[in-house]
Amino acid sequence: MIKMWAISIKEFQSLFKSIKSIIVIIIVCGASYGIAHIVSQLGGQLTSAQIRDGANGGILAMLLGFGPLFISSLSHNVINQEIKTRTARFLVTKTSRERIVLGKFLGICCFWLVCISISFLLIAFISHHFSFYIFLECLLFTMCMISFVLMLSALMPNPTHTMFLSIILSFVLPVLSGWSIFSSKAYIAWFKYVTPYYYLKLEKGYLTVLLIFAALCLCTALWSFKRREV
């Protein structure tokens, strides 16, 4: 257990030391402040409820659109890079593969928890409202995307290929998900059931599906990592 937390802390710290991570943090926090400021300026045209929901919902909308890109750009090689550089060979002599995967996952989740929390605190400071439900939606969706990117990294041995595929999917997934949700065409409507986007628009109880989605991706990543020669 100690080794798993050590891996989590190392992953968390390495993300904060990355230039790309700093840029992403600036973008997320800057966009949060901008959204809250714009909504507050429209106070005369909106009700107080619309102001609160607009400010908090803006962060969720940004994560739905650009979250996959941000996450994949930072963590696309979280597993296969360790295998390529032979670091994984050293890690498996110290702890189990399950704890390596979970440690990586928790470290990345903690990084995004900090980013999202800062964003919501900025919004709460300006709009004087904190929506715990939207905050939870953001966390669960981000968790799904982290587990999905981690799964790709475990399935594909080449970090370059993972980067290319994850970036492509970062643009394609939101578009296809939105299309499938609002389309009545059978050839695309089925797609909404296999992505986390659809379950965010349903009743609160359906948020548990996001946890199932994340668990399936994590199990697939672990299965692949356990079969791979390090």
Backbone as a ProteinNet text record, in pm:
[ID]
protein_1_A
[PRIMARY]
MIKMWAISIKEFQSLFKSIKSIIVIIIVCGASYGIAHIVSQLGGQLTSAQIRDGANGGILAMLLGFGPLFISSLSHNVINQEIKTRTARFLVTKTSRERIVLGKFLGICCFWLVCISISFLLIAFISHHFSFYIFLECLLFTMCMISFVLMLSALMPNPTHTMFLSIILSFVLPVLSGWSIFSSKAYIAWFKYVTPYYYLKLEKGYLTVLLIFAALCLCTALWSFKRREV
[TERTIARY]
83	0	86.5	197.1	287.9	349.1	386.7	445.8	346.1	219.1	117.2	103.8	101.8	90.7	216.6	330.9	455.3	449.9	393.8	376.6	278	170	69.8	130.9	206.6	268.2	367.7	445.9	543.3	474	365.2	289.9	228	172.3	111.9	215.4	332.2	437.6	493	508.4	563.7	470.4	340.1	244.7	256.3	274.7	286	418	518	647.3	654.7	557.5	557.3	511.6	578.8	540.4	400.2	371	238.1	130.2	160.2	63	36.1	142.4	127.7	41.3	63.3	-16.5	-163.5	-188.5	-326	-392.5	-319.4	-373.6	-410.9	-323.7	-350.6	-475.1	-487	-602.7	-731.6	-730.2	-850.5	-891.7	-795.3	-826.9	-864.7	-794.5	-826.3	-964.7	-998	-1131.6	-1238.8	-1208.9	-1304.6	-1334.1	-1228.3	-1244.9	-1320.8	-1285.4	-1351	-1498.9	-1533.4	-1674.3	-1753.4	-1697.7	-1766.5	-1782.5	-1680.2	-1685.4	-1790.5	-1794	-1891.4	-2033.6	-2055.2	-2189.1	-2230.5	-2135.7	-2167.8	-2200.7	-2139.5	-2167.5	-2307.1	-2362	-2496.8	-2603.5	-2566.7	-2657.5	-2791.4	-2794.1	-2919.2	-3011.6	-2957.2	-3037	-3073.1	-3009.6	-3032	-3085.1	-3155.9	-3200.3	-3081.9	-3096.6	-2987.5	-2955.7	-3058.9	-3037.1	-2959.1	-2991.7	-2920.3	-2775	-2750.9	-2613.2	-2532.9	-2591	-2521.1	-2495.7	-2599.6	-2586.1	-2494.9	-2502.4	-2419.1	-2272	-2238.1	-2097.8	-2040.6	-2113.7	-2066	-2074.2	-2182.9	-2199.7	-2099	-2045.8	-1945.4	-1820.2	-1781.2	-1664.9	-1692	-1811.5	-1847.6	-1846.2	-1901.5	-1903.3	-1761.5	-1672.4	-1533.8	-1466.1	-1491.6	-1431.3	-1488.3	-1617.6	-1677.5	-1617	-1588.4	-1533.2	-1383.5	-1310.8	-1164.5	-1094.4	-1170.5	-1110.7	-1033.9	-1093.3	-1018.9	-886.2	-884	-759.9	-657.3	-700.2	-608.1	-549.4	-636.1	-591.9	-499.6	-535.6	-452.6	-318.7	-315.8	-189.2	-91.6	-143	-57.1	-23.8	-114.6	-98.6	-110.6	-94.5	-111.5	-8.2	107.3	215.4	242.2	142.6	163.4	207.5	165.8	205.3	313.1	287.7	381.7	518.3	525.2	655.3	739.5	673.3	743.2	798.8	721.8	767.6	882.1	868.5	970.8	1104.8	1102.4	1226.4	1273.6	1204.1	1238.7	1217.5	1154.5	1124.9	1025.4	933.6	833.2	898.4	1009.6	1079	1126.8	1173	1216.6	1097.2	988.4	871.1	808.3	802.9	737	817.9	943.8	1022.6	994.5	932.6	905.4	759.8	669	526.4	451.6	323	243.2	203.2	167.8	124.5	-7.9	-91.9	-218.2	-193.1	-98.6	-70	-1.1	73.5	134.9	26.7	-68	-176.5	-263.5	-302.5	-386.2	-312	-182.9	-103.1	-97.3	-75.4	-74.3	-210.1	-315.1	-450.8	-482.2	-451.5	-481	-398.8	-273.8	-189.7	-244.7	-289.7	-347.5	-480.5	-561	-689.5	-668.8	-568	-540.3	-499.4	-422.1	-382.2	-505.1	-596.5	-715.3	-813.8	-813.8	-896	-853.3	-723	-671.4	-710.6	-692.9	-725.3	-873	-958.8	-1102.9	-1146.8	-1088.1	-1122.8	-1086.6	-969	-927.9	-1025.6	-1065.9	-1159.9	-1292.7	-1344.7	-1473.1	-1462.5	-1347.1	-1327.4	-1324.6	-1262.9	-1263.2	-1405.5	-1483.4	-1622.2	-1703.6	-1682.2	-1756	-1722.3	-1597.1	-1555.1	-1627.2	-1651	-1713.7	-1866.4	-1918.9	-2065	-2130.2	-2048.6	-2098.2	-2187.4	-2152.6	-2230.1	-2139.1	-2154.4	-2079.2	-2177.4	-2173.2	-2262.6	-2188.2	-2219.7	-2152.2	-2185.8	-2309	-2349.5	-2269.9	-2257.1	-2179.1	-2031.8	-1983.7	-1846.5	-1825.8	-1922.9	-1916	-1919.6	-2003.8	-2009.8	-1874.1	-1810.8	-1679.1	-1576.4	-1578.3	-1482.5	-1504.3	-1629	-1658.2	-1626.2	-1658.9	-1626.6	-1475.2	-1404.5	-1258.7	-1199.3	-1255	-1209.2	-1227	-1339.4	-1364.2	-1258.9	-1229.1	-1132.3	-990.7	-958.2	-826.6	-811.9	-913.1	-907.3	-903.7	-973.1	-973.4	-835.1	-772.9	-638.6	-537.4	-551.7	-463.1	-478	-600.3	-624.8	-554.8	-565.3	-497.2	-346.9	-292.8	-149.1	-103.9	-190.9	-156.8	-172.6	-269.2	-295.4	-195.2	-147.2	-58.3	85.2	179.6	317.4	396.2	357	434	372.6	445.7	392.4	353.8	427.2	395.4	259.4	232.4	103	-10.4	16.2	-85.1	-116.4	-12.8	-32.3	-118.4	-85.9	-159.6	-305.7	-328.7	-465.4	-546.2	-486.3	-560	-599.1	-512.7	-546.2	-658.2	-651	-758.5	-891.5	-889.1	-1011.3	-1061.7	-970.7	-1009.8	-1098.9	-1078.4	-1163.2	-1286.9	-1268.5	-1377.3	-1482.8	-1439.2	-1532.3	-1639.2	-1603.9	-1709.6	-1807.7	-1754.9	-1841.3	-1937.8	-1884.6	-1970	-2069.8	-2025.6	-2115.1	-2231.1	-2200.5	-2305.4	-2399.7	-2344.5	-2425.7	-2519.4	-2465.1	-2545.9	-2655.2	-2627.4	-2726.2	-2846.9	-2821.7	-2929.8	-2982.8	-2929.4	-2974.8	-3071	-3165.9	-3260.2	-3223.3	-3114.9	-3069.8	-3010.9	-3058.9	-3017.6	-2868.7	-2809.6	-2669.4	-2572.9	-2619.5	-2532.5	-2589.6	-2721.2	-2785.1	-2734.2	-2695.6	-2648.1	-2519.1	-2441.4	-2308.8	-2316.2	-2427.5	-2437.9	-2432	-2471.2	-2474.8	-2336.6	-2236.1	-2101.8	-2005.2	-2056.6	-1972.3	-2029	-1945.1	-1994.1	-2079.4	-2074.5	-2146.7	-2297.6	-2352.9	-2498.2	-2551.3	-2477.4	-2525.9	-2519.2	-2446.3	-2442.3	-2572.6	-2646	-2769.6	-2891.8	-2872.3	-2983.2	-2996.3	-3083.2	-3104.2	-2979.6	-2975.1	-2855.3	-2809.7	-2904.6	-2869.3	-2781.7	-2787.4	-2711	-2562.5	-2524.9	-2383	-2300.4	-2364	-2291.4	-2240.3	-2304.6	-2258.3	-2118.1	-2087.8	-1954.8	-1849.6	-1884.1	-1792.1	-1770.1	-1876.4	-1865.5	-1777.5	-1797.3	-1716.3	-1568.4	-1539	-1400.3	-1342.1	-1422.3	-1375.3	-1344.7	-1428.2	-1404.6	-1274.8	-1251.8	-1128	-1006.1	-1016.8	-906	-877.3	-981.8	-964.4	-899.4	-939.2	-878.5	-731.7	-700.8	-561.4	-478	-532.8	-461.6	-441.9	-546	-536.5	-426	-421.3	-319.1	-179.2	-167.5	-36.7	17.6	-71	-28.2	18.2	-34.5	4.1	129.8	164	275.3	409	505.8	641	710.3	763.8	832.8	982.3
-121.2	0	126.2	122.3	237.6	264.1	156	171	233.2	194.1	249.6	399.8	443.3	586.2	660.9	593.7	656	680.7	584.2	600.4	713	719.4	825.4	963.5	976.8	1105.9	1146.9	1050.2	1080.9	1126.3	1057.6	1094.7	1233.3	1258.5	1388.4	1500.2	1480	1581.7	1602.4	1493.4	1505.8	1584.5	1571.2	1647.7	1796.8	1832.9	1974.1	2035.5	1951	2002.3	2017.6	1963.3	1967.6	2103.5	2151.3	2278.1	2267.2	2152.5	2132.5	2138.9	2082.8	2085.2	2227.1	2305.5	2445	2522.6	2496.4	2562.7	2523.2	2392.8	2344.6	2407	2414.9	2475.8	2621.5	2694.1	2834.5	2847.4	2758.1	2762.2	2733.5	2627.5	2587.8	2696.3	2745.2	2847.9	2979.9	3014.7	3137.4	3132.2	3016.7	3000.7	3005.2	2946.5	2948.3	3091.4	3167.4	3307.3	3385.5	3361	3432.1	3400.8	3272.7	3232.2	3296.2	3289.3	3347.6	3498.4	3564.1	3709.5	3748.6	3675.3	3705.5	3686.2	3575.3	3547.8	3654.4	3697.9	3800.7	3933.9	3961.6	4085.4	4085.5	3964.9	3953.4	3947.8	3989.4	3980.3	4047.2	4156.1	4226.7	4154.8	4061.6	3991.3	3849.5	3800	3663.1	3661.4	3554	3535.5	3489.3	3496.2	3453.7	3305.8	3225	3081.3	3057.6	3133.2	3119.8	3162.8	3264.7	3309.9	3200.4	3140.5	3035.1	2914	2868.4	2749.9	2776.1	2897.5	2930.2	2931.2	2987.9	2995.6	2857.6	2775.6	2640.9	2547.3	2559.3	2474.1	2503.3	2624.6	2658.6	2573.8	2542.7	2457.4	2316.2	2265.4	2132.3	2127.8	2231.3	2236.6	2238.4	2312.9	2318.6	2182.3	2112.6	1980.7	1878.2	1887.9	1796	1814.1	1938.6	1966.1	1946.9	1994	1995	1907.5	1853.7	1768.7	1649.9	1574.3	1461.7	1503.2	1619.5	1667.8	1703.1	1773.4	1810.4	1686.3	1590.8	1470.9	1385.8	1365.7	1282.9	1348.1	1480.2	1548.4	1536.2	1521.5	1511.5	1367.6	1273.9	1139.2	1026	1054.6	950.6	838.6	866.6	767.6	720.4	729	704.6	560.8	463.9	324.3	281	301.6	248.3	316.7	439.5	504.7	437.4	393.2	321.5	188.8	123.4	-3.1	21	124.2	154.3	188.7	263.3	304.3	202.1	89.3	-18.6	18.8	131.3	168.2	70.9	20.7	-74.1	-201.3	-242.3	-362.8	-345.9	-225.5	-197.9	-191.7	-129	-112.5	-245.9	-341	-469	-554.1	-519.7	-590.5	-535.3	-418.8	-353.8	-365.8	-376.3	-382	-454.3	-477.8	-551.3	-460.7	-522.8	-446.3	-375.5	-437.3	-372.3	-238.5	-237.3	-114.5	-10	-54.5	40.5	113.9	36.8	96.4	186.7	137.3	217.7	340.7	326.2	440.3	549.5	509.4	606.5	675.2	594.8	647.3	747.9	713.2	802.1	930.3	920	1039.1	1138.7	1087	1174.1	1232.1	1149	1197.2	1309.5	1296.2	1400.4	1531.2	1520.7	1640.8	1713.9	1638.4	1701.7	1745.7	1678.6	1723.2	1862.3	1884.4	2016.1	2120.9	2087.8	2183.5	2221.3	2120.4	2145.9	2220.2	2186.2	2254.6	2402.4	2433.2	2573.3	2647.9	2581.9	2644.1	2676.6	2583	2605.6	2707.2	2713.5	2815.5	2955.2	2966.2	3094.6	3136	3039.3	3067.8	3105	3030.6	3059.1	3197.6	3239.3	3371.7	3482.7	3460.4	3563.5	3554.2	3431.7	3415.5	3392.8	3372.7	3347.8	3224	3124.5	3000.1	2884.8	2773.7	2652	2538.4	2480.3	2369.5	2237.7	2168.9	2042.2	1937.6	1939.8	1839.4	1854.8	1977.7	1999.9	1969.2	2002.3	1968.4	1817.3	1741.2	1595.2	1543.3	1603.8	1564.5	1583.4	1695.6	1723.4	1620	1586.6	1489.2	1351.4	1307.4	1174.5	1165	1269.3	1268.1	1265.8	1346.6	1349.3	1214	1149.3	1016.6	916.1	925.8	838	857.5	982.6	1011.5	969	984.8	941.7	790.7	716.2	570.2	525.6	598	565	586.6	699.6	728.9	629.9	595.8	497.8	361.5	325.4	199.8	198.3	307.9	316.6	302	363.2	357.4	216	139.7	1.4	-92.3	-63.8	-150.4	-130.8	-9.1	23	37.6	-37.1	-34.7	90.4	158.1	272.8	404	483.3	611.3	708.2	704.9	794.1	760.4	630.8	587.6	624.6	610.2	646.8	795.8	876.7	1021.2	1056.1	996.4	1025.2	983.6	859.3	808.8	885.2	913	980.8	1122.7	1190.7	1326.3	1322.6	1225.4	1209.7	1182.4	1089.8	1056.2	1173.6	1258.9	1375.8	1470.6	1474.5	1558.3	1482.7	1354.4	1276	1238.9	1199.3	1150.3	1252	1378.5	1475	1499.4	1502	1527.5	1411.4	1288.2	1171.3	1154	1183.2	1170.3	1268	1393.9	1494	1459.8	1411.3	1373	1257.8	1156.2	1038.7	1072.3	1166.1	1203.3	1273.3	1359.2	1439.9	1385.9	1273.3	1215.8	1100.3	1085.3	973.2	862.7	880.3	781.2	660.3	542.5	420.7	392.4	429.9	396	474.2	581.7	659.8	670.7	656.6	676.5	578.2	456.4	355.6	398.4	483.6	519.7	592.9	661.9	740.6	653.9	527	439.8	391.3	406.4	356.7	470	590.9	703.7	767.6	831.2	892.8	1017.5	1077.2	1202.3	1186.9	1078.2	1058.7	1054.2	991	969.3	1095.8	1196.5	1323.3	1401.1	1376	1450	1380.2	1261.8	1188.8	1225.8	1156.6	1184.6	1150.4	1200	1188.7	1044.7	951.6	812.5	750.9	806.1	750.5	785.9	873.1	906.8	786	687.4	566	490.4	511.6	448.3	497.5	622.5	676	600.5	562.5	483.2	345.6	287.1	156.6	168.2	275.7	300.5	310.2	387	403.4	270.9	192.6	63.5	-33.8	-34.9	-122.6	-86.3	42.4	86.5	50.9	68.9	35	-114.8	-195.7	-341.2	-384.8	-321.7	-352.7	-313	-197.5	-152.4	-249.1	-293.1	-386.1	-520.8	-569.8	-695.8	-689.5	-579.6	-563.4	-551.8	-475.4	-454.3	-584	-667.2	-793.9	-893.2	-882.4	-972	-925.1	-798.8	-742.3	-774.1	-804	-830.5	-698	-682.8	-558.5	-582.2
0	0	0	78.8	84.9	-51.8	-122.8	-255.7	-353.3	-341.7	-430.9	-410.3	-284.7	-257	-298.8	-291.1	-337.3	-487.5	-561.2	-705.9	-734.5	-656.8	-674.6	-652.5	-544.9	-513	-620.7	-668.8	-773.6	-901.4	-938	-1058.2	-1041.1	-924.2	-893.1	-903.7	-845.5	-848	-988.2	-1063.5	-1198.7	-1289.8	-1268.7	-1348.8	-1320	-1195	-1160	-1205.6	-1230.5	-1275.4	-1427.1	-1497.4	-1643.4	-1695.2	-1799.2	-1862.7	-1921.5	-1984.2	-2041.7	-1934.3	-1818.2	-1708.9	-1661.4	-1651.2	-1608.1	-1707	-1836.9	-1940.8	-1928.2	-1906.6	-1891.8	-1769.2	-1658.3	-1536.1	-1561	-1630.4	-1661.6	-1749.1	-1849.1	-1938.9	-1862.1	-1780.5	-1706.3	-1607	-1530.1	-1429.7	-1496.2	-1604.1	-1676.3	-1737.3	-1796.5	-1854.5	-1745.9	-1630.9	-1519.2	-1475.7	-1459.9	-1419.1	-1526.4	-1653.3	-1762.6	-1771.1	-1757.6	-1762.9	-1649.5	-1529.4	-1413.5	-1428.8	-1481.8	-1498.6	-1602.1	-1714	-1819.5	-1768.1	-1697.6	-1644.7	-1543.8	-1460.8	-1361	-1427.1	-1543.2	-1615.3	-1677.6	-1695	-1751.9	-1643.1	-1524	-1409.5	-1431.4	-1506.4	-1529.1	-1624.5	-1704.6	-1803.8	-1760.8	-1653.7	-1609.3	-1466.6	-1433.4	-1295.9	-1211.3	-1080.3	-992	-1011.1	-1036.5	-1058.5	-1187.1	-1292.3	-1419	-1405.7	-1326.3	-1303.8	-1234.5	-1132	-1057.6	-1146.7	-1216.2	-1300	-1419.2	-1474.1	-1589.4	-1555.4	-1441.9	-1401.4	-1373.9	-1300.4	-1268	-1388.3	-1464.2	-1581.4	-1690.6	-1692.4	-1792.6	-1779.8	-1656.4	-1634.1	-1683.6	-1656	-1703.7	-1855.9	-1919.8	-2066	-2122.5	-2058.3	-2104.4	-2091.9	-1980.1	-1960.8	-2058.2	-2087.5	-2183.7	-2322.1	-2357.5	-2489.5	-2500	-2399.1	-2408	-2304	-2207.9	-2105.8	-2161.6	-2257.4	-2314.5	-2377	-2442	-2503	-2396.3	-2292.7	-2184.5	-2117.5	-2085.6	-2013.7	-2099.7	-2225.6	-2313.6	-2343.5	-2354.1	-2382.2	-2266.3	-2143.7	-2025.7	-1987.6	-2014.3	-1957.7	-2059.2	-2187.2	-2289.3	-2277.5	-2217.9	-2210.3	-2067.8	-1982.7	-1839.6	-1810.2	-1891.9	-1871.9	-1971.1	-2100.8	-2200.5	-2198.8	-2150.9	-2139.4	-2030.6	-1923.9	-1817.2	-1869.1	-1957.3	-2015.4	-2112.9	-2194.3	-2294.8	-2231	-2122.8	-2056	-1952.1	-1942.9	-1849.6	-1702.6	-1678.2	-1539.5	-1478	-1561	-1512.6	-1459.7	-1520.8	-1475	-1331.2	-1299.4	-1162.6	-1067.7	-1113.7	-1027.6	-988.7	-1084.6	-1055.1	-957.4	-937.2	-835.1	-695.3	-689.5	-561	-516.8	-613.1	-580.1	-690.3	-671.5	-769.8	-885.7	-995.9	-1113.6	-1086.6	-1005.2	-970	-900.6	-808.9	-735	-822.4	-922.1	-1015.3	-1093.4	-1148.7	-1227.6	-1140.4	-1023.6	-933.8	-883	-857.2	-812.5	-917.5	-1042.1	-1152.5	-1163.9	-1157.5	-1170.7	-1060.7	-937.4	-824.8	-831	-874.7	-886.4	-986.9	-1102	-1205.4	-1157.3	-1090.3	-1036.8	-935.7	-851.2	-751.5	-818.5	-925.5	-999.4	-1052.5	-1113.9	-1170.8	-1063.7	-950.5	-838	-793.1	-786.8	-748.8	-852.5	-981	-1088.4	-1087.5	-1077.7	-1079.3	-953.5	-839.9	-714.7	-720.8	-774.5	-789	-879.4	-989.1	-1082.7	-1015.3	-938	-871.2	-758.5	-694.4	-591.3	-652.8	-771.1	-842.2	-877.4	-925.7	-961.4	-837.3	-729	-605.3	-551.6	-570.1	-523.7	-599.3	-729.2	-812.4	-808.4	-821.9	-829.8	-693.7	-589.9	-454	-448.3	-529.6	-530.2	-567.8	-496.9	-526	-550.4	-669.5	-702.9	-682.7	-574	-545.8	-651.4	-701.7	-800.6	-930.8	-979.2	-1101.5	-1076.5	-957.3	-918.5	-924.7	-873.7	-876.9	-1020.1	-1104.1	-1244.6	-1312.4	-1285	-1343.2	-1298.7	-1170.8	-1117.9	-1179	-1186.7	-1239.2	-1387.7	-1463.1	-1605.6	-1626.1	-1549.3	-1558.7	-1522.5	-1421.2	-1381.1	-1495.3	-1565.4	-1680.3	-1788.3	-1819.2	-1923.6	-1883.4	-1756.2	-1707.7	-1723.2	-1681.3	-1691.6	-1837.4	-1925.2	-2067.9	-2128.7	-2097.5	-2148.6	-2092	-1964.8	-1903.1	-1970.5	-2006.7	-2077.5	-2213	-2287.9	-2416.9	-2400.4	-2296.8	-2272.8	-2238.8	-2172.8	-2138.4	-2257.9	-2344.3	-2459.3	-2572	-2590.4	-2702.1	-2651.7	-2709.9	-2659.6	-2695.4	-2801.9	-2849.8	-2800.6	-2721.4	-2671.7	-2782.6	-2893.9	-3005.7	-3064.6	-3080.1	-3133.1	-3037.4	-2908.1	-2808.6	-2814	-2827.5	-2835.7	-2957.1	-3071.1	-3194	-3180.6	-3134.6	-3124	-3019.5	-2904.9	-2797.5	-2836.6	-2910.2	-2954.7	-3058.2	-3150.7	-3249.1	-3178.4	-3083	-3009.4	-2925.7	-2881.6	-2801.8	-2880.5	-3011.7	-3096.6	-3145	-3176.9	-3235.2	-3131.1	-3011	-2909.3	-2869.7	-2839.1	-2804.8	-2919.1	-3042.6	-3158.4	-3180.1	-3181	-3202	-3087.7	-2966.2	-2850.9	-2860.7	-2892.3	-2908.2	-3021	-3132.6	-3247.7	-3210.9	-3142.3	-3107.7	-3006.1	-2915.8	-2814	-2875.5	-2972.9	-3030	-3162.3	-3208.1	-3334.6	-3309.7	-3400.2	-3392.2	-3490.2	-3563.3	-3660.5	-3588.4	-3624.1	-3553.9	-3568.4	-3683	-3707.1	-3617.9	-3555.5	-3466.7	-3325	-3310.2	-3178.7	-3073.7	-3114.3	-3019.1	-2949.8	-3017	-2966.1	-2832	-2807.5	-2684.4	-2558.9	-2571.5	-2454	-2410.6	-2495.1	-2461.8	-2428.6	-2412	-2372.8	-2245.9	-2166.6	-2041.6	-2062.3	-2181.3	-2205.9	-2184.3	-2233.9	-2229.3	-2086.5	-1996.9	-1860.3	-1775.3	-1822.1	-1749.8	-1763.9	-1873.1	-1896.1	-1836.3	-1779.5	-1718.5	-1571.1	-1501.2	-1359.6	-1278.9	-1156.4	-1074	-1053.1	-1044.2	-1019	-1125.9	-1246.6	-1357.4	-1350.8	-1258.9	-1246.4	-1204.3	-1141.3	-1103	-1225.5	-1340.1	-1463.9	-1498.4	-1463.5	-1489.9	-1409.4	-1287.3	-1205.8	-1267.3	-1321.1	-1387.2	-1510.8	-1587	-1706.3	-1669.4	-1565	-1520.6	-1472.4	-1399.5	-1348.3	-1461.7	-1565.5	-1680.4	-1751.8	-1770	-1835.6	-1751.1	-1619.9	-1530.4	-1531.5	-1529.9	-1533.9	-1664.8	-1774.9	-1904.4	-1906.2	-1849.4	-1841.4	-1758.4	-1647.2	-1560.2	-1629.4	-1695.9	-1769.9	-1874.7	-1949.5	-2052.9	-1992.6	-1885.3	-1822.2	-1762	-1708.1	-1648.5	-1754.5	-1874.8	-1983.8	-2056.6	-2038.9	-2115	-2049.4	-2132.6	-2084.4	-2056.3	-1934.9	-1899.9	-1881.5
[MASK]
++++++++++++++++++++++++++++++++++++++++++++++++++++++++++++++++++++++++++++++++++++++++++++++++++++++++++++++++++++++++++++++++++++++++++++++++++++++++++++++++++++++++++++++++++++++++++++++++++++++++++++++++++++++++++++++++++++++

